[in-house]
Amino acid sequence: EAGVAQSPRYKIIEKRQSVAFWCNPISGHATLYWYQQILGQGPKLLIQFQNNGVVDDSQLPKDRFSAERLKGVDSTLKIQPAKLEDSAVYLCASSLDGIGNEQFFGPGTRLTVL
Amino acid sequence: QKEVEQNSGPLSVPEGAIASLNCTYSDRVSQSFFWYRQYSGKSPELIMSIYSNGDKEDGRFTAQLNKASQYVSLLIRDSQPSDSATYLCAVRNQGGKLIFGQGTELSVKP
């Protein structure tokens, strides 16, 4: 079974530029999560999708971050414009559903904002 | 007060010893608790889940939960250098969201 796929693995941009990350969850997983992990901290949930609907985006900085999962499968997270404090690893995870099932994490995208 | 708190470490133990990792949480109604292992530069990997008070054993790993004290721990017996990683405690809160602690870095010395 293929795991959660993410791309790119690394990205370096300058502040005020835009960036997009892509995630393809495990086949059949209805729930998809985007986490932000700043160095030395645990992952922080940015947004949770159930199929193509948003379940929780309470910690998503909506003035600069956006995410979509149009067909209920893969998802894109965008930052526009980026700030220095956005430097982090962006982890995508998926689970069969959002109720108690194990979350499987992708390899992450390491973003550096200069 | 943070929702999930862990000592950041590093915790250093000799090979073959027992490593004890601790975590406290603030949401008294939480029902699900998880330990993830994260190697440097890698993504988190679930190693233990626990839902009831008491101990749960899986190989060299034992998770312990005390809901009255809002405390969950992970014991690693016969620690190996390959256990060196950051261990993340995660708690599913009342709203169903998984809240992670900051992680404890474990170093097992040969």
Interface residues (C-beta under 8 A of the other chain):
Chain A: G40 Q41 G42 P43 K44 L45 Q48 D56 L91 G98 I99 G100 E102 Q103 F105 G106 P107 G108
Chain B: V4 S8 S32 K42 S43 P44 E45 L46 S49 L88 A90 R92 G95 G96 K97 L98 F100 G101 Q102 G103
